[in-house]
């Protein structure tokens, strides 16, 4: 295997992290509670063309790092990596090239050492000969999702309006393409989510005004299952999250709402959409680790909503908090469920909020810097060991931050940097084997 040092790079989001969805009627759960709103005009930094997983943002070479970066590693297997096999996959594009002249684009793989946060590139392409840091995922890959067992990865390609499927080698982390599946009518897939059983994949289509549902076969191949009918009242769905029991799907609708759908326990089909107001361009959405509480980032409102829900899926607004950073997109919760971390795409900060252990409400903001010049931080993920945050963006395509006390985080000096025009969208995917 050819060794290569990587000239320094992920959402979501995955993020996370996010057309009209659902049926046009209002049957199903009812939305209750007072709307704790943000003014969507409070910021000049919008979500269209500046951040988010759409074809108009991030991939046109208009943003990105100016630092070629430091050398970050060699093939982890050759370098003697001995820690647990945490494979990190960033979705995006680096304008650097491999030693044989190939592109570093699509799904870009790294090992993440959970003991010290070190990153090292590995041979991600399970098909192409030679050492390849990445595997192709079309012209404009924007967001991905993995099955709960880590066996399969799915990536939305905005340019082709398609979902690409890959199997994951549990020992090496290498990916093997399984094929491409049309995401149905409409375009601009914005977010992907797999249910807890690994049987259904949901795709929000920002411009397609719908949620597409796919069945996941035992071999990882996707089969179109159902498409939520269009409705003029829900335009531009973005992030999605399932309830703890998997019986409701909550969708952040960029046009000032959060939508709730009933989920058929057998087919995964969606029905009975109900909306609750959430001004400020909701994009990212995240579930509390144990409580019936969800958090929604408002990109133009510069803040985060908190909602609880009951057995019927009805949402109740618990309040809203402001971020000091601009254009909050992705969000993640530490393993203890003590802090919510938010990636601010408009500047170089991470906002952290303590989580009330009883109600799930958010407390006083703690702000941490990502370093001078970092922009476009959209995706954020907690590593499986719970010691680090991994953030995706533009100047630093991947940044690892050590989780400290009282919500503080500290960037490690191993950020993966790209040439100008490089980008990484939404939540990086981390699979622990």
C-alpha positions in Angstrom: 0.0 0.0 0.0 1.4 3.4 -1.0 2.0 5.7 1.9 1.1 9.4 1.6 1.1 12.3 4.0 -2.1 14.3 3.8 -1.9 18.0 3.2 -4.4 19.1 5.7 -9.9 18.8 5.9 -16.9 17.3 7.7 -22.4 17.8 8.0 -24.3 17.2 10.2 -25.1 17.0 10.9 -25.2 15.8 9.8 -25.9 18.8 10.6 -26.8 18.4 11.4 -27.0 19.4 10.0 -32.5 21.4 7.3 -41.2 22.1 -0.2 -44.0 21.2 1.4 -44.2 18.1 3.4 -47.0 15.9 4.4 -50.6 15.8 3.6 -52.5 19.0 3.4 -54.9 18.1 6.2 -54.3 18.7 9.8 -55.2 15.4 11.3 -52.9 14.0 13.9 -51.2 15.5 16.9 -51.9 19.1 17.7 -49.3 21.8 18.4 -49.6 23.4 21.8 -47.6 26.0 23.8 -46.6 29.5 23.3 -44.4 30.3 20.3 -41.0 31.6 21.7 -40.0 33.2 18.4 -36.9 34.9 16.9 -37.2 37.7 14.4 -36.0 36.2 11.1 -34.8 39.6 10.1 -32.5 40.1 13.0 -29.4 39.1 11.1 -28.1 39.9 7.7 -26.5 36.4 7.4 -29.2 34.2 5.9 -29.3 30.6 5.2 -29.7 30.7 1.4 -26.4 30.8 -0.4 -24.3 31.2 2.7 -24.6 27.9 4.6 -26.5 24.7 4.6 -26.7 21.7 2.4 -28.0 23.2 -0.8 -26.4 23.4 -4.2 -26.1 27.2 -4.0 -23.8 27.2 -1.0 -20.2 26.2 -0.3 -19.4 24.3 -3.4 -18.8 27.2 -5.8 -15.3 28.0 -4.6 -16.3 31.3 -3.1 -15.3 30.3 0.4 -12.8 28.1 2.0 -9.4 28.2 3.7 -6.3 30.0 2.6 -3.9 27.9 4.7 -2.6 24.8 3.0 -2.4 23.3 6.4 -0.1 20.9 8.2 0.7 17.3 7.5 -1.7 15.2 9.5 -0.8 11.6 9.0 -0.3 8.5 6.8 -2.3 5.4 6.3 -3.4 4.5 9.8 -2.8 0.8 9.2 0.8 1.4 8.1 1.4 4.0 10.8 0.7 1.5 13.6 -2.6 2.9 14.8 -3.5 0.7 17.8 -6.5 2.5 19.3 -10.1 1.5 18.8 -11.2 1.7 15.2 -13.2 4.9 15.1 -13.7 5.8 11.5 -14.6 9.4 10.7 -16.1 10.3 7.3 -16.4 13.9 6.2 -18.7 14.7 3.3 -17.4 17.4 1.0 -14.5 18.4 -1.2 -10.8 19.3 -0.7 -9.0 20.9 -3.6 -5.8 19.0 -2.7 -5.0 15.9 -4.7 -3.7 12.5 -3.8 -0.2 11.4 -4.6 -1.4 9.8 -7.9 -3.3 12.9 -8.9 -6.7 11.8 -8.0 -9.3 14.1 -6.3 -9.9 14.2 -2.5 -13.7 14.6 -2.8 -16.9 12.8 -1.9 -16.5 10.8 1.3 -13.2 11.5 2.9 -12.0 9.1 5.6 -9.9 9.4 8.7 -9.3 7.3 11.8 -10.0 9.2 15.1 -8.0 8.0 18.0 -10.4 8.3 21.0 -7.5 8.5 23.5 -5.9 11.7 22.2 -8.1 12.9 19.3 -5.4 12.3 16.6 -6.6 12.1 13.0 -5.0 10.0 10.3 -6.1 9.4 6.7 -6.7 5.9 5.6 -7.5 4.1 2.3 -11.2 5.0 2.1 -11.9 3.6 -1.4 -12.4 -0.1 -1.2 -12.4 -0.5 -5.0 -9.8 1.8 -6.6 -6.2 0.6 -6.6 -3.7 2.6 -4.6 -4.0 4.8 -1.6 -7.2 6.9 -1.8 -8.2 9.3 1.0 -11.7 9.5 -0.4 -14.3 7.8 -2.5 -16.4 9.5 -5.1 -19.9 10.6 -4.2 -20.9 12.7 -7.3 -20.4 16.3 -8.2 -21.9 17.9 -5.1 -22.1 15.6 -2.0 -23.7 17.4 0.9 -24.9 15.2 3.7 -24.7 11.6 4.9 -26.2 9.1 7.3 -25.1 5.7 8.6 -27.1 2.7 9.7 -27.1 2.1 13.5 -24.8 -0.9 13.1 -22.3 1.0 11.0 -22.6 -1.4 8.1 -23.9 1.1 5.5 -23.5 4.8 4.6 -25.8 6.9 2.5 -24.8 10.2 0.9 -27.1 12.8 -0.7 -25.7 14.2 -4.0 -27.3 17.6 -4.6 -26.2 17.9 -8.2 -27.7 14.6 -9.3 -30.7 14.6 -6.9 -29.7 11.1 -5.9 -28.7 9.0 -2.9 -25.5 7.0 -3.1 -25.1 3.8 -1.0 -21.9 2.3 0.4 -21.0 -0.7 2.5 -18.4 -0.3 5.3 -15.6 -2.7 5.9 -15.7 -3.2 9.7 -11.9 -3.8 9.9 -10.5 -1.2 7.5 -13.2 1.3 7.2 -13.0 1.2 3.4 -16.2 1.9 1.5 -17.6 -0.1 -1.4 -20.3 1.6 -3.7 -23.6 -0.2 -3.8 -25.2 2.1 -6.4 -27.2 5.2 -6.8 -31.0 5.7 -6.2 -33.1 8.6 -7.4 -34.6 10.6 -4.6 -37.8 10.9 -6.5 -39.6 14.0 -7.6 -38.0 17.3 -6.7 -34.4 18.1 -6.0 -31.9 19.5 -3.5 -31.8 16.8 -0.8 -31.0 18.5 2.4 -30.8 15.9 5.1 -30.8 12.2 5.7 -31.8 10.1 8.7 -32.0 6.3 9.3 -34.5 4.9 11.8 -33.2 3.0 14.9 -34.0 -0.4 13.4 -32.0 0.5 10.3 -34.9 -0.3 8.0 -35.9 3.1 6.6 -34.1 6.1 5.3 -35.7 9.5 5.2 -34.6 12.3 2.8 -35.7 15.9 3.2 -35.9 17.7 -0.1 -35.6 21.4 0.3 -36.6 22.3 -3.3 -38.6 19.2 -3.8 -41.1 20.2 -1.1 -41.3 16.7 0.3 -39.8 13.9 2.4 -38.8 10.8 0.5 -38.9 7.4 2.3 -36.7 4.4 1.3 -36.7 0.8 2.5 -33.2 -0.4 3.4 -32.6 -4.0 2.3 -30.4 -6.5 4.2 -27.6 -5.8 1.7 -27.9 -2.0 2.2 -29.6 -1.4 -1.2 -32.4 1.3 -1.1 -35.9 0.8 -2.5 -38.3 3.8 -2.8 -41.1 3.2 -0.3 -43.2 6.3 -0.2 -43.0 10.1 -0.7 -44.8 12.5 1.6 -47.3 14.5 -0.6 -46.5 18.1 -1.2 -48.2 20.8 0.8 -47.9 24.5 0.1 -47.8 25.2 3.9 -44.5 23.5 4.4 -41.8 24.8 2.2 -38.1 23.8 2.4 -37.7 21.0 4.9 -34.2 20.7 6.3 -33.1 18.7 9.4 -35.0 15.8 10.8 -35.1 13.7 13.9 -37.2 10.8 15.1 -38.9 10.5 18.5 -37.4 8.1 21.1 -40.0 5.5 20.2 -39.6 6.1 16.5 -43.3 6.9 16.2 -43.0 10.5 15.1 -40.7 12.4 12.7 -39.9 16.0 13.5 -38.8 18.2 10.7 -37.2 21.7 10.8 -38.8 23.7 8.1 -36.7 26.6 6.9 -39.9 28.7 6.3 -40.5 29.3 10.0 -42.0 26.0 11.3 -41.3 22.7 12.9 -43.5 19.9 11.5 -44.5 16.7 13.1 -45.4 13.5 11.2 -46.8 10.2 12.4 -44.6 7.2 11.4 -46.2 3.9 10.4 -44.5 1.3 12.6 -44.4 -1.2 9.7 -43.9 0.7 6.5 -42.2 3.8 7.8 -44.7 5.9 5.8 -45.4 9.4 7.1 -48.8 11.0 7.6 -50.8 13.5 9.6 -48.5 16.5 9.4 -48.9 19.2 12.1 -46.9 22.5 12.3 -45.8 24.8 15.1 -44.4 28.2 14.5 -40.7 28.7 14.8 -39.5 32.0 13.3 -35.9 32.5 12.3 -35.2 29.9 9.6 -35.1 26.6 11.5 -32.5 24.3 10.0 -30.9 21.9 12.5 -32.8 19.7 14.9 -31.6 17.3 17.6 -33.3 15.0 20.2 -32.4 15.0 23.9 -30.6 11.8 24.7 -33.3 10.4 27.1 -36.2 13.0 27.4 -39.1 13.8 25.1 -37.4 17.1 24.2 -36.1 18.4 20.9 -33.8 21.3 20.0 -34.1 23.4 16.8 -31.4 25.8 15.6 -32.8 29.0 14.0 -30.1 30.2 11.6 -31.5 33.7 10.9 -32.8 34.1 14.4 -29.4 33.4 15.9 -30.7 31.0 18.5 -32.1 27.6 19.6 -35.7 26.6 20.3 -36.6 23.9 22.9 -39.8 21.9 22.5 -41.2 19.0 24.5 -43.7 16.5 23.1 -46.3 14.2 24.5 -47.6 10.7 23.6 -49.5 12.1 20.7 -46.5 13.9 19.3 -47.9 17.3 20.2 -45.1 19.9 20.6 -45.0 22.4 23.4 -42.5 25.4 23.3 -40.3 25.5 26.3 -38.5 28.6 25.3 -35.7 29.9 23.2 -32.1 31.1 23.8 -29.8 33.3 21.8 -26.3 32.2 20.5 -23.5 34.7 20.5 -22.3 33.3 17.2 -24.1 33.9 13.9 -26.0 31.5 11.8 -26.3 28.5 14.1 -26.7 25.3 12.1 -25.6 22.0 13.6 -26.0 20.8 17.2 -24.8 17.9 19.4 -25.2 16.8 23.0 -22.5 15.3 25.1 -22.8 11.7 26.3 -23.8 12.8 29.8 -26.7 14.9 28.4 -25.3 17.9 30.3 -24.5 20.3 27.4 -25.9 21.2 24.0 -23.2 22.4 21.6 -24.1 24.5 18.5 -21.9 25.1 15.5 -22.2 28.8 14.3 -21.6 28.9 10.5 -21.3 32.7 10.4 -18.2 32.9 12.6 -15.6 30.9 14.4 -17.4 29.9 17.6 -19.1 27.1 19.3 -22.0 27.9 21.6 -22.6 25.6 24.6 -25.7 25.6 26.8 -26.2 23.6 30.0 -29.2 21.3 29.9 -31.6 21.2 32.8 -31.5 17.6 34.0 -35.2 17.7 34.9 -36.9 19.7 32.1 -34.3 19.6 29.3 -34.5 23.5 29.1 -31.3 25.3 28.1 -29.3 27.5 30.5 -26.7 30.3 30.3 -24.5 30.3 27.2 -20.8 29.4 27.2 -18.9 30.4 24.1 -15.7 28.9 22.7 -13.5 30.0 19.8 -12.6 27.7 16.9 -9.6 29.9 16.0 -8.9 32.9 13.8 -10.3 32.8 10.3 -12.4 29.6 10.6 -15.8 29.9 8.8 -18.7 27.8 7.7 -18.9 25.5 10.7 -22.1 23.7 9.9 -21.8 20.1 11.2 -20.9 18.9 14.7 -20.7 15.4 16.2 -19.7 13.9 19.5 -17.2 11.1 19.2 -18.4 7.7 20.6 -16.0 7.9 23.5 -17.5 11.2 24.6 -14.2 13.1 24.9 -14.2 15.2 21.7 -16.4 17.2 19.4 -15.8 17.0 15.6 -16.8 20.0 13.6 -17.0 20.4 9.8 -16.6 23.7 7.9 -14.7 25.5 5.2 -11.3 26.8 6.2 -10.9 23.8 8.6 -12.7 21.0 6.9 -12.5 18.9 10.1 -11.7 20.3 13.5 -11.4 18.2 16.7 -12.2 19.9 20.0 -11.5 18.5 23.5 -14.6 18.7 25.7 -13.6 20.4 28.9 -15.6 21.3 32.0 -18.5 23.7 32.3 -19.2 23.5 28.6 -15.9 24.8 27.4 -14.2 23.2 24.4 -10.6 23.6 23.1 -9.5 23.0 19.5 -6.7 20.5 19.0 -3.8 21.5 16.8 -4.6 18.8 14.2 -7.3 20.5 12.1 -7.6 19.3 8.5 -7.2 22.2 6.2 -8.0 22.6 2.5 -7.1 24.9 -0.3 -9.4 27.8 -1.1 -12.7 26.5 -2.3 -12.7 23.3 -0.2 -15.7 22.6 1.9 -17.2 20.0 4.2 -21.0 19.9 4.9 -23.0 19.0 7.9 -22.3 16.4 10.5 -19.2 14.2 10.1 -20.1 10.5 10.4 -18.2 8.5 13.1 -18.5 4.7 13.2 -16.9 2.8 16.1 -16.1 -0.9 15.5 
